[in-house]
């Protein structure tokens, strides 16, 4: 198998495996009522200061209306808190509840283990080559998306 075929097979397999394994890593007794999509919303909200709906929707590349539906579900499940801005009562801010922060850390730990496994055994040169390749792939995805 040549390099092109290896890259093709590996990228397709990685995409499918990451989605499946991430779902399995998320679904534990503690976090059995959320999905990958919910976790990506939790990740976009982050564990810092409250954010407005527009900024989170923009980060996720969804409409505010779509995000509102998902946030309603995450509020009901106890992962997200919704508050009105002190400065402008028309603005809705969202932040993670204690349970949401636990889920955020749980997901972050999965990503850290994945990255550690990817970098295990690589020397500095190999790490730089991998960074360059992944950066190029990421730029392709971004340019491909903007072309549509």
C-alpha positions in Angstrom: 0.0 0.0 0.0 1.4 3.4 -0.9 1.4 6.5 1.3 -1.7 8.0 -0.4 -3.7 4.8 0.3 -2.4 4.6 3.8 -3.3 8.2 4.5 -6.8 7.7 3.0 -7.5 4.5 5.0 -6.1 5.9 8.2 -8.0 9.2 8.0 -11.3 7.5 7.4 -10.7 5.0 10.1 -9.5 7.7 12.6 -12.6 9.8 12.0 -15.0 6.9 12.6 -13.0 5.6 15.6 -12.7 9.0 17.3 -16.4 9.6 17.0 -17.2 6.1 18.4 -14.6 6.1 21.1 -15.4 9.6 22.2 -19.0 8.6 22.7 -18.0 5.5 24.7 -15.6 7.7 26.8 -18.4 10.2 27.5 -21.1 7.7 28.4 -20.3 6.7 31.9 -22.6 6.2 34.9 -22.0 9.8 35.8 -22.7 11.3 32.3 -25.0 8.7 30.7 -27.6 11.3 29.5 -25.4 13.3 27.1 -24.2 12.9 23.6 -21.1 13.8 21.6 -23.0 16.9 20.4 -23.9 17.9 24.0 -20.2 17.4 25.0 -19.0 19.6 22.1 -21.4 22.3 23.3 -20.1 21.9 26.8 -16.6 22.2 25.5 -17.5 25.4 23.5 -19.0 27.0 26.6 -15.8 26.1 28.5 -15.0 26.3 32.2 -14.2 30.0 32.4 -16.5 33.0 32.5 -20.1 32.9 31.2 -20.5 33.4 27.4 -23.3 34.8 25.3 -25.3 32.6 23.1 -24.0 34.2 19.9 -20.3 33.6 20.6 -20.9 29.9 21.4 -23.1 29.5 18.3 -20.4 31.1 16.2 -17.7 28.8 17.7 -19.9 25.8 16.9 -20.9 27.1 13.4 -24.6 26.8 14.2 -27.5 29.3 14.5 -28.5 30.8 17.8 -31.8 29.1 17.3 -30.2 25.6 17.0 -28.0 26.3 20.0 -31.0 27.4 22.0 -32.7 24.1 21.6 -29.6 22.2 22.7 -29.0 24.6 25.6 -32.6 24.1 26.8 -31.9 20.3 27.0 -28.6 20.8 28.8 -30.2 23.2 31.3 -32.9 20.5 32.0 -30.2 17.9 32.4 -28.3 20.1 34.8 -25.1 20.7 32.8 -25.6 24.4 31.9 -26.8 27.5 33.8 -28.5 30.3 32.0 -28.4 33.8 33.4 -29.2 37.3 32.2 -26.4 39.8 31.8 -26.2 42.4 34.6 -25.2 45.0 32.0 -27.9 44.3 29.5 -30.9 42.2 30.6 -31.7 41.3 26.9 -28.5 39.3 26.7 -28.6 35.6 27.9 -25.3 34.3 29.2 -24.6 30.6 29.6 -22.0 28.8 31.8 -21.4 25.3 33.0 -23.0 24.1 36.2 -20.9 22.0 38.6 -22.0 18.9 36.7 -21.2 20.6 33.4 -17.7 21.4 34.7 -17.2 17.8 35.7 -18.2 16.6 32.2 -15.9 19.3 30.7 -12.9 17.9 32.7 -13.9 14.3 31.9 -13.9 15.1 28.1 -10.7 17.1 28.4 -9.0 14.2 30.0 -10.0 11.9 27.1 -8.5 14.4 24.7 -5.3 14.6 26.7 -5.0 10.8 26.7 -5.6 10.7 23.0 -2.9 13.3 22.3 -0.4 11.6 24.7 -0.9 8.3 22.9 -0.4 10.0 19.5 2.9 11.7 20.6 4.3 8.7 22.5 7.6 7.7 21.1 7.9 10.6 18.7 11.1 12.6 18.8 11.2 16.4 18.2 11.6 16.2 14.4 8.7 13.7 14.1 6.5 15.8 16.4 7.2 18.9 14.1 6.4 16.9 11.0 3.1 15.7 12.6 2.2 19.2 13.7 2.9 20.5 10.1 0.8 17.7 8.6 -2.1 18.2 10.9 -2.0 22.0 10.5 -2.2 21.5 6.7 -5.1 19.2 7.1 -6.9 21.6 9.4 -6.3 24.5 6.9 -7.7 22.3 4.1 -10.9 21.6 6.2 -11.3 25.3 6.9 -10.8 26.3 3.3 -13.0 23.5 2.0 -15.8 24.7 4.4 -15.5 28.3 3.3 -15.7 27.3 -0.4 -19.2 25.7 0.2 
